[in-house]
C-alpha cells in the first residue's frame, strides 16, 4: 500500500533528498563491495541510509532512494550479480519500507523534528514492521516463488535480525537529528569513531558471510557430517546425516552422539570419539550395522581431529555392502557349480592379462586341482611346440573378430565367447 502524495519531500527537504540518493549510490557502489553475506538478518549499511530517508522524507521518497542503491549495486556488480535476485531483493526492500512507513505513520510518527520520548514507539514499530515483512518475504515468499527450500526458522531469523536493525535505526535517528538542527559539528567529531565502527562491522559481516558459505558447503555434501567438541557434545549435524541416521538436527545439537542416537552406544563410535579427542589421530571404522525403523543401515565412519574437537564423516554403504555380499554369494555358487561339473572353465581378462582357471582345468593339465588366477603364459607354455603356432593363429583370429568362436585342438576342445574385455570358455577332454 503506497502512502499519499503528501508524503513526498517537502520544499525544505529539497537538499536532503538528492543528498540521500547520492549517499545510497555511493554506499552501494563503494561500501557494499566489502560485504559478502546475503543473509537479510545481517543489516546492510544501506539500511542506515534508507531508514534516515524514511524518518526524514517518508516512505515514497525512500523507495526512490532505496531503488537507486539497489540498481547501483547490480550495475557495479558489488552485490547480487544475478538480475533476478537483484529484482527480488529490490521488491522485498520496497515492500518492507512501505510496511515500516505505514507502521510509523499509524502511530503518530513525524518526519524529522522528533519529540522525545513520544517518537520512540513509532520508530520501534517501524523497525519491527520492516524486519517482519522482510523476513517473511526473504525466507518464505521469495523461496516459494523461485522453487527454493523455505526457511522454516524465519521467526528465529526475525528475532536475530531486529537487534542489528535497531543499531542501524539508532544511527539513522542520530543523522536525522543532526540534519534537522544543522548540527554538522557533531558529524565532524563523530566521523572517526563511525569510520572505525564501520570497519569493525565490515569484518563482522564478512565473517558471518564466510560462516554462511561454510554451512552451505556442509549442507550440500552427500555424506553425513557432524562435529563433536572437546566436551563431547555435538555442534554440527548436517541434513545428509539427518537422513542417514534418522535423527533431526534439533535433537542432536548440544547433546552427546549416544544421547542423540542411542543405538550408537552398541558400536565403536563412543570409544573412537574418546580416542580421537585424546590421541588426536585420524581413523576409519569398519562398516557397522545401525538398526532403523525403515530397515537396518550399514554405515562407515571416518574420524578427523580438528581444532578443539573431532569431525565425523558418515557414509551409507548399505547398497555397496549388500551388492558385494550378493556378488560373493554368486561367485561361490558359480564356483560350486563349476567344481561339480565335468567341464573345465577359464576366463582371460584381456585388460589385466589375468587368467582364471577352475580346479577341473588345472586337473586336466596335471596340476593340483585348486581354482585360482594366474597369467596366460601358465597355460600357453604348457602347449606342445607343434601346436603353439596354430593355437596363436586361432586366438588372434578370434580376438580380431574374424571368428565368432575360438576353437582349437591342443589335447582338448575349447569353445569361447567374448564378454566385454574378457574371454570365457568351457573346455572338455
C-alpha positions in Angstrom: 0.0 0.0 0.0 1.5 3.3 -1.1 1.1 6.3 1.2 -0.3 9.6 -0.1 1.4 12.1 -2.3 1.6 14.4 0.6 4.4 12.2 2.0 6.8 13.2 -0.7 9.7 15.6 0.3 8.5 19.0 1.4 10.2 22.1 -0.1 12.5 22.5 2.9 13.9 18.9 2.2 14.9 19.5 -1.4 18.5 19.4 -0.5 18.3 16.3 1.7 16.5 14.3 -1.0 19.2 14.3 -3.7 21.8 14.1 -0.9 20.3 10.8 0.4 20.1 9.4 -3.2 23.8 10.2 -3.7 24.6 8.6 -0.3 22.6 5.4 -1.3 24.5 5.3 -4.6 27.9 5.7 -3.0 27.1 3.2 -0.3 26.1 0.6 -2.8 29.0 1.3 -5.3 31.8 1.6 -2.8 30.9 0.5 0.7 28.9 -2.6 -0.1 31.8 -4.1 -2.1 33.3 -5.2 1.2 30.2 -7.2 2.2 29.9 -10.8 1.2 26.8 -12.0 3.1 23.3 -12.4 1.6 21.6 -13.1 4.9 19.0 -10.5 5.3 19.1 -10.7 9.1 22.6 -9.2 8.9 21.9 -5.5 8.5 23.5 -3.9 5.4 24.8 -0.4 5.8 22.4 0.8 3.1 19.6 0.3 5.7 21.0 3.3 7.6 20.6 5.5 4.5 17.1 4.1 3.8 15.9 4.5 7.4 17.3 8.0 7.6 15.3 8.8 4.4 12.2 7.1 5.8 12.3 9.3 9.0 13.2 12.4 7.2 11.3 12.2 3.8 8.7 9.5 4.2 8.3 6.0 2.5 7.5 7.1 -1.0 10.7 9.2 -1.4 12.6 6.4 0.4 11.5 4.0 -2.3 13.4 6.1 -4.8 16.4 6.3 -2.5 16.4 2.5 -2.0 15.9 1.8 -5.7 18.9 4.0 -6.6 21.1 2.0 -4.2 19.8 -1.4 -5.4 20.3 -0.6 -9.1 23.8 0.8 -8.4 24.7 -2.4 -6.6 23.5 -4.5 -9.6 25.2 -2.4 -12.2 28.6 -2.3 -10.4 28.5 -6.0 -9.6 29.1 -5.3 -5.9 26.1 -7.3 -4.9 23.6 -9.7 -6.5 25.1 -10.2 -9.9 22.1 -12.3 -10.8 19.4 -9.9 -12.3 16.5 -12.0 -10.9 18.0 -11.9 -7.4 18.5 -8.1 -7.8 14.9 -7.6 -8.7 13.6 -9.8 -5.9 15.9 -8.0 -3.4 14.6 -4.6 -4.6 10.9 -5.6 -4.4 11.5 -7.1 -0.9 13.1 -4.0 0.3 10.5 -1.7 -1.2 7.6 -3.6 0.4 9.4 -3.7 3.7 9.9 0.1 3.5 6.2 0.7 2.8 5.3 -1.5 5.8 7.7 0.4 8.0 6.3 3.7 6.8 2.8 2.6 7.4 3.6 1.5 11.0 5.5 4.7 11.7 2.8 7.0 10.4 -0.1 5.0 12.0 1.4 5.5 15.5 1.9 9.2 15.0 5.5 9.3 13.8 6.8 12.5 12.4 9.2 13.2 9.5 12.0 14.8 11.5 11.6 17.3 14.3 11.3 14.4 16.8 9.7 15.0 20.2 11.1 12.6 22.7 10.2 10.1 24.2 6.9 10.1 22.2 8.7 9.2 18.9 10.3 6.1 20.4 7.2 4.0 19.9 6.5 4.7 16.2 10.2 4.3 15.4 10.3 0.9 17.2 7.2 -0.1 15.4 8.7 0.8 12.1 11.8 -1.4 12.8 9.7 -4.4 13.8 7.4 -4.0 10.8 10.4 -3.7 8.5 12.1 -6.8 9.9 8.9 -8.9 10.0 7.9 -8.1 6.4 11.4 -8.5 5.0 11.9 -11.8 6.9 8.6 -13.3 5.6 9.4 -12.2 2.1 13.0 -13.3 2.0 12.6 -16.6 3.9 9.2 -17.7 2.7 7.7 -15.9 -0.3 10.8 -15.5 -2.5 12.0 -19.1 -2.0 8.5 -20.3 -2.7 8.3 -18.3 -5.9 11.7 -19.4 -7.1 11.1 -23.1 -6.1 13.8 -23.0 -3.4 13.6 -24.5 0.1 11.6 -22.4 2.5 13.5 -21.3 5.7 11.4 -22.8 8.5 13.4 -20.8 11.0 12.2 -17.5 9.7 10.9 -16.4 13.2 14.3 -17.0 14.7 15.8 -15.0 11.8 13.5 -12.1 12.6 14.4 -12.2 16.3 18.1 -12.4 15.3 17.8 -9.5 12.8 15.8 -7.0 14.9 18.8 -6.0 17.2 21.0 -5.4 14.2 18.4 -3.2 12.6 17.8 -1.4 15.9 21.5 -0.3 15.8 21.2 0.9 12.2 17.9 2.8 13.1 19.7 4.5 16.0 22.4 5.8 13.7 19.6 6.9 11.3 17.9 8.8 14.1 21.2 10.5 15.0 21.7 11.6 11.4 18.1 12.9 11.2 18.7 14.9 14.4 22.0 16.3 13.0 20.3 17.3 9.7 17.3 18.8 11.5 19.3 21.0 13.7 22.2 21.5 11.2 24.5 20.2 13.9 27.4 19.5 11.5 30.0 19.9 14.2 28.8 16.7 15.8 29.1 14.9 12.5 32.8 16.0 12.2 33.6 14.9 15.7 31.8 11.5 15.2 33.5 10.8 11.8 36.5 9.0 13.1 34.6 6.7 15.6 32.0 6.0 12.9 34.7 5.0 10.4 36.3 2.6 12.9 32.9 1.2 13.8 32.2 0.8 10.1 35.5 -1.2 9.6 34.7 -3.4 12.5 31.2 -4.0 11.2 32.5 -4.9 7.7 34.8 -7.5 9.3 31.9 -8.9 11.3 29.6 -9.1 8.2 32.4 -10.8 6.2 33.0 -13.3 9.0 29.2 -14.1 9.0 29.3 -14.5 5.2 32.2 -17.0 5.4 30.4 -18.9 8.1 27.3 -19.0 5.9 29.3 -20.2 2.9 30.8 -23.0 5.0 27.4 -24.0 6.2 26.1 -24.1 2.6 29.1 -26.4 1.6 28.4 -28.7 4.6 24.7 -28.9 3.8 25.5 -29.7 0.1 27.6 -32.7 1.0 26.1 -36.1 0.1 27.8 -37.7 3.1 26.8 -37.1 6.6 29.0 -34.7 8.7 29.0 -34.0 12.4 31.4 -32.2 14.8 31.9 -33.2 18.4 33.6 -30.7 20.7 36.1 -31.4 23.4 33.1 -31.6 25.9 31.7 -34.5 23.9 28.7 -32.5 22.6 27.6 -32.2 19.0 27.8 -28.7 17.4 27.4 -29.6 13.7 24.9 -32.0 12.3 24.1 -31.6 8.6 21.0 -32.6 6.6 22.6 -35.6 5.0 23.3 -37.1 8.4 19.7 -36.5 9.4 18.6 -38.7 6.6 21.3 -41.4 7.2 20.7 -42.0 10.9 17.1 -40.7 11.1 17.9 -38.1 13.8 16.9 -34.5 13.3 19.4 -31.7 13.9 17.4 -30.2 16.8 17.6 -33.5 18.7 21.4 -33.9 18.2 22.8 -30.4 18.8 24.3 -29.8 22.2 24.0 -33.4 23.2 26.3 -36.4 23.0 26.0 -38.7 20.0 24.8 -41.5 22.1 22.0 -39.3 23.6 21.0 -38.3 20.1 21.2 -41.8 18.6 21.0 -44.4 21.4 21.6 -47.3 19.0 25.2 -46.0 18.5 26.1 -47.0 22.1 26.4 -50.6 20.9 29.0 -49.6 18.3 32.6 -48.5 18.4 31.6 -44.8 17.9 31.8 -43.6 21.5 35.2 -45.2 22.2 36.5 -44.0 18.9 35.5 -40.4 19.6 37.2 -40.5 23.0 40.3 -42.0 21.4 40.3 -39.3 18.7 39.9 -36.5 21.3 42.7 -37.9 23.4 45.2 -39.1 20.9 44.4 -36.7 18.1 44.7 -39.4 15.4 42.5 -40.0 12.4 40.9 -43.4 11.8 38.3 -45.1 9.7 36.0 -47.5 11.5 35.0 -50.8 9.9 31.4 -50.8 8.5 28.8 -51.5 11.1 25.0 -52.0 11.1 22.7 -49.4 12.6 19.1 -50.5 13.3 16.4 -48.2 11.9 12.6 -48.1 11.6 12.9 -48.2 7.8 15.4 -51.1 7.9 19.0 -51.5 9.2 21.6 -49.4 7.5 25.3 -50.2 7.1 27.5 -47.2 7.9 31.2 -46.4 7.7 32.6 -43.5 9.7 35.8 -41.6 9.4 37.0 -39.6 12.4 39.2 -36.5 11.9 40.5 -34.5 14.9 40.1 -30.8 14.1 40.6 -27.8 16.3 39.2 -28.5 19.7 37.1 -31.5 18.7 36.6 -34.2 16.1 34.8 -34.3 12.8 32.9 -37.4 11.9 32.2 -38.2 8.2 29.4 -40.7 7.7 28.9 -42.8 4.6 25.9 -45.0 4.0 27.4 -48.1 2.4 24.3 -50.3 2.7 23.8 -50.8 -1.0 27.5 -51.3 -1.8 27.9 -53.8 1.0 24.8 -55.7 0.0 25.9 -55.7 -3.6 29.3 -57.0 -2.6 27.8 -59.8 -0.5 25.4 -60.8 -3.3 28.4 -60.9 -5.7 30.4 -63.0 -3.4 27.5 -65.4 -3.0 27.1 -65.6 -6.8 30.8 -66.3 -7.1 30.6 -69.0 -4.5 27.6 -70.6 -6.3 29.4 -70.4 -9.6 32.5 -72.0 -8.2 30.4 -74.8 -6.7 28.7 -75.4 -10.0 32.0 -75.4 -11.9 33.6 -77.8 -9.5 30.6 -80.1 -9.6 30.6 -80.2 -13.4 33.0 -82.2 -15.6 33.7 -79.2 -17.7 36.9 -77.1 -17.2 36.2 -73.3 -17.1 38.6 -70.5 -17.7 38.4 -66.7 -18.1 41.0 -64.5 -19.7 40.9 -60.8 -18.7 42.3 -59.0 -21.8 42.8 -55.8 -19.8 44.7 -57.1 -16.9 46.1 -60.2 -18.7 44.9 -62.4 -15.8 43.7 -65.9 -16.4 41.3 -67.5 -14.1 41.1 -71.3 -14.3 38.8 -73.7 -12.4 40.0 -76.7 -10.4 38.9 -79.1 -13.2 41.0 -77.2 -15.7 44.1 -77.4 -13.6 43.4 -81.1 -13.0 43.3 -81.6 -16.8 46.7 -80.1 -17.0 48.1 -82.4 -14.3 48.2 -79.6 -11.7 46.8 -79.6 -8.2 43.0 -79.2 -8.5 42.6 -75.8 -6.9 40.9 -72.9 -8.8 42.9 -69.7 -9.0 44.2 -66.8 -11.0 47.4 -66.7 -12.9 48.9 -65.5 -16.2 48.0 -66.7 -19.7 51.6 -67.9 -20.1 50.9 -70.5 -17.4 48.6 -72.2 -20.0 50.4 -71.3 -23.3 53.7 -72.5 -22.0 52.3 -76.0 -21.5 51.0 -76.3 -25.1 53.1 -78.7 -27.2 55.6 -76.9 -29.5 53.8 -78.4 -32.6 50.5 -76.9 -31.5 51.7 -73.4 -30.4 51.6 -71.8 -33.9 48.0 -73.0 -34.8 46.8 -72.0 -31.3 48.1 -68.5 -31.5 46.8 -68.0 -35.0 43.3 -69.2 -34.0 43.5 -67.0 -30.9 44.5 -63.9 -32.9 41.7 -64.5 -35.4 39.2 -64.7 -32.6 40.4 -61.6 -30.8 40.4 -59.6 -34.0 36.8 -60.6 -34.7 37.5 -62.8 -37.7 35.9 -65.8 -36.0 32.9 -65.8 -33.7 34.2 -68.6 -31.5 37.7 -69.7 -30.6 38.2 -73.5 -31.1 41.4 -75.4 -31.2 42.6 -78.9 -30.5 45.5 -79.0 -28.2 44.7 -82.1 -26.4 41.1 -80.9 -25.6 38.5 -78.8 -27.4 37.6 -75.3 -26.3 34.5 -73.1 -27.0 34.8 -69.5 -26.1 32.6 -66.4 -26.2 33.9 -62.8 -25.8 32.3 -61.0 -22.9 33.3 -57.3 -23.0 37.0 -57.1 -22.3 37.5 -60.8 -21.5 37.0 -64.3 -23.0 35.2 -67.0 -21.1 35.4 -70.7 -22.2 34.4 -74.2 -21.5 36.9 -76.9 -22.2 36.3 -80.7 -22.4 38.8 -83.6 -22.5 
